[in-house]
Amino acid sequence: MKRIVCAAAALLAMAMGAPSPSAAATEILVAYENNPGEPVDRVMTYWADLVKERGKGEVVLKLYPSSQLGSKKDVTEQAMMGVNVITLTDVGFLQDFDPDLGILFGPYLSDSPEKLFKIYDSEWFKEKKKALEAKGIHVVISNYLYGVRQLLANKPVKTPDDMKGLKIRTPNNIMQIKAIEAMGATATPMPLGEVYPALTTGLIDGVENPIPVLYGAKLHEQAKYLSMVSYLTNTSLWIGGQAFFDTLSPEVVTMLEETGHEAGLYSQKIAAEQDAELIEKMKATGVTVIEPDVEAFRAATLSVYDQFPAWSPGLYDTIQDQLK
C-alpha cells in the first residue's frame, strides 16, 4: 500500500509539472550578515521566489541571514572550495583577487548608482569578471545596491577633526579601513554581528553602514548621533564558487543570473524608499541627525587613491572618464 501511495504521488507531481519526490532539487545556500526583515533579506526572499517560479521547483534557494554560515570571508572561502553557496560581497573584498576592483569602493567616487552600475556593464568589468572566474569566483549579481554608507557614533561628528580618537567599526577590507583612517578615526574591523555588543561595552565608538542596516541591527539604541557623511555609494556583488557553477547546466546558470538581475533592480527600488522613513524612526528614539561638512570629508579622503601602487597605471582617471 505504501508503494502504491508513493507511486501515485509521483505520478500526480509529474502531471502537475512539478519534480517528483525522487528527483532532488538543486539546493543553493544564500548567506549574508544582515538580519531578517532588512532590505537584503527582503531582496533575497524576492529572488528565492523568482528562482522557485522560473526554475519550476528544480532549483531552490535556502536563505541564511544573520551570519549563520559564518563571516563574509568564511563563506567566500567555502564557495571557492566548491560548496553550493552564494554570498553578498563587495569589490572592496575582491581586490584581494584583482587589485583594480578596489577602486569601485573608493570614498566619494560617485554619488550616482546609475553611473556606477554602467561601469559594471562595461567591457572593463567584463574582463575583470572573467579573471575572477579563472580564480574560482563566479559573479551572479552585479547590479545590487546595498545603500549609501553613513556614520553612527556616540558623539557628534561634523568635521574630520571630530573623528580624531574615535574607534569606528568597518568591514575587514582595506578600502574602507583606509577611508575611515583618512577621515581621522581608528578603523576597527569586525563582523557586523559583533557590533552591537562592541558599542554597548565601549570597544568601539561608532559604526558606518547604510541606514537600513544601522536600524535593522538596532545600533541606534547604543549610539545616538547619525552623521550623514555619505562617503560611499555601496554597490555590491553576489558571488558563488566557479567550481560549483561548473556543475550546473548553462540553462540554470542563465536563469540564476537573469532572476538575480531582477532582484538587483528590486534592491535599487528599496534603497531609494527606505532612508527617509527610517531616519524619522531613529529620531523618534532620540537620535540626533547631523548634516556634516561633506566637502571636508571628501577632501580628507582623496589621499586614499594614492595608496594603492598595485593598481594599473592611470586607473583613477580611467574610472573617472567612465563616470562622466
N, C-alpha and C positions, 0 to 999 in steps of 0.2 A: 504493500500500500504506500509506504514512504517513497519508494522508487517511482511509483506512478504519479504521485503528487509533484515530485521534483521534475519529472519529465513534462508534466502539464504546465508547470510554472515556466519552464524553459521555453516551451512552445508559445506560450502566451507572451512572454517577453519578446521573442523573435517576431511575433505577429504585430506587436506594438512598435517595432523598430528599435527596441532597447537591447543592449547586450545581455546575453544570458548569464545566469549565475556562474557558469563555467568559464566565461570569458572575462578575465580580470581586467579592470580598467587600469590604465596607466596613471599612477598616482604621483603628483608632484607637490612637494612641500614648499610653502611660501613663507619665508621667515623675515621678521622685521622687529625693530626695537620698540616701536610705538604701541600704545595701548588700545584695547577695543574701544570703538567709538570715535577715535581720532580720524582725521581725513585719510591718512594712509590706510587704516583698517577699512574705512568705507570704500575706498577705491579698490582695494584688493577683493573685497566682497563682491563688488560690481564686476571685476574681472573674472572671478571664480564663476559667477552666474553666466557670463558670456561664454566662457570655456565649456561649461556644462551644456549650454544650448548648442553651440557650434560643433562641439566635439561629440555630440549625441551620446553623452554618457561614457564615451570610451577614454576620456581624459578627465581627471579630477584634480582640482587644486585644493590642497588642505592648508588652511591658514594657521600660522603660529606667531601670534603677536607677542609683545612684552618680552622679547629676547628669550623665548622659551627654548630655542635651539642654540643659544649662545650669542656672543657678541658678533658684530658685523664681520670682523676679521675671522673669527672662528668659522662662521657659516660660509664665507668666501673660500676658505681653505677646504671645507667639506665639499663644496661644489667642484673645486678643481681636482679633488680626489675621485670624482665620479658619482657623488651622492646625488640623488634625484631632488635637488633643492634649488630654488630661485630666491634671491635676496635683494634688498634695496642697498644700493651703494652710490657713490659719487665719484666724479673724476678725480677729486682730491685724494681718494683712496687708491684709484687705479694708476696714479702716476708712478707707483712702485713698479709697474709693468711697462709703462711708457711715460717718461718724464714730461713730455709736451702736453699731455692731457691735463696736468695740474693747472695750467693757465686758465682753463674754463671755470676754475673755482677761485680765481683771484678776487681780492676785495675791490668792490666798486667797479668791476669790469664792465657791467652794464646793468641798468635797471629795467631793461626790456626783455621779458621772457621770450617774446616773439623773435627778437634778433638772436638771442642765444640758441633757440631751437633751430634756426636756419643754419647755424654752424653744425649742429648735429645731423643735418641733412646734406652737408657739403661733401665734396669729394675728399677733402682733407680728413674729415671724421670717418668716412667710409674706409679709407686706408688704415686709420687707427683701429677701426673695428676688426679688420682682417688681421692686423698684427696681434690684437688681443686673442682672437680665435687660435692663432698659432701658439699662443702661450697658455691656452686652456680655458679662456673665458669667453662665454657667448652672451652678447648683449641682446636682451629680449625686448626691453622697452627703453627708448631713448628720448621720449617727449614728456617725461614726468616732471611736474612742477611741485616741489616739496614746500616752497614758500620763501618769503623774504626773512632773513635772519636778523632778529633784534636782540637787545641786551636787557636781561632782568637781573637786578642787583639789589643788595641790601643797603645801598646808599645812592643818592642822586648822581648821575653821570651826564654832564652837559658838554664837556670838552675832553680831549685826550688827557689833559692834566688830571682829571678826576679819576682816571683809570689807574694811576700810579698806586702801587701797593695792593691792588685787588687781585685775588686769585679767581680766575674765570674758567669754568669748565668749558672744554672744547672736545669735539670728537678727536680721535687719535689719528689725524692726518696733518702733514706738515704745512699745507697751505693755510689752514685755519689757525694752527698754532702760531705761525709767523704773523698772520694778520692781527691776532689779538695782542701779540707781543709788540707789534709796531704801534698799536694804539696806546701802549704804555703799561698794560697789565701783565700778570704772570699767567700764562696758559697752563691749565691743569687738565690733561686728557683723562677721561674716564667714560665707561659705558653710560648710556642715558639712564638706565635703570638704577644707577647708584647716585644720581644727582640729588634726589630729594633728601635722603639721609645726610649727604655731604653738606647741603645747605643748612639742615637742621643743627648739625654739630659744629658748623663754622669751618669745616675743612675747606670750603670754597665760599667766595663772597658773591658769586653771580654765575650766570649761565647765558649762552647765546643760542638762539634757536628761533624758528618761526613761531608766531603767536599761538597757532593751534596746538603746537607741540608743548609749549610752555604751559598752556592752560590745561591740556589733556593730562599732563603729568602732575598737575596741581602745584607747580613750582611757585606760583604766585602766593601760596599760603606761607611760604618761608622768605620770600624776597618781594619787597613792596615798591620797587622803583623800576618802571619799564621805560628804557631809553630807546627811542626809535632811530637807531643808528643806520638801519637798512644797509648793512655793509656787504651783504651777499644775496643776490637773487639765486636761490638754490634750485638749480635743475638737477635732476637725479637720473640714475640708470637702474634698471632691474636686470640682474645677470644670473646666469646659471653656468655650470661647467660644460665645456665643449665636449668632454668625454661622454657625459650623459646625453647631450643633444644629438650626438652622433648615433645614439641608439634609437632615436625617434625617426619616424618616416618624414620625408620632406613635407608631406601634407599637414602633419601635426605641427611641425615647426612653423610653417606658414600660418596656420590657424592661431598658434600661440602669439606670434608676432603681430598679426592683424588685430586680434582681440586686445592684445596688450597696448597697441596704438590707441584704440578706442578708450581703454582705461586711462591712458595718459591724457587724452583730451578731457576726460571727466575730472582728472586731478587738477587741470588748469581751471576748470569751471569752479570747483570747490574752493581753490585757493583765492580766487577773486571775490568770493562771497563771505569768507569766514572772518577775516581780520577785524572789521569794524564791529561786528556783533560781539566777538569775544573780548575785545578791548573794553566795551561797556560792562561786560560781566566782571572783568577783572577790576575795573574801577569800583564797582559795587562792593567788592571785598576789601577796599581800602588801598588799592594800588594807585600810585601817582604816575601818570603818563608824562614823559618829558620829551620835548622836541629839541634835540641837541644841535650843536653846530656841526652839521654833517660834512660841510666842506673842510673843516679842520680834521675830521677823521679821514676823509678821502686823501687829503694831503699827507697825513701821517702814514698812511698805508701804501702810498705809491712806491716806497722803497722796497716793498716785498718783491716787486717784479724784477729787481736787480739781484736777487738772492738765489737764483737757480741756474748756475752755469751749465747744467746738463741739458737745458732747453736748446732747441735748434736755433741757430743764429737768426735774428730778426723775427722771432716768433711773436713777440708782443705786437709789433707793427703789422704782421700778417693777420693776426686776430682782430686788431682794431680796424683794419681795412674791411674785413668781412662784416664787422658790426655796423659799419657805415652803410 
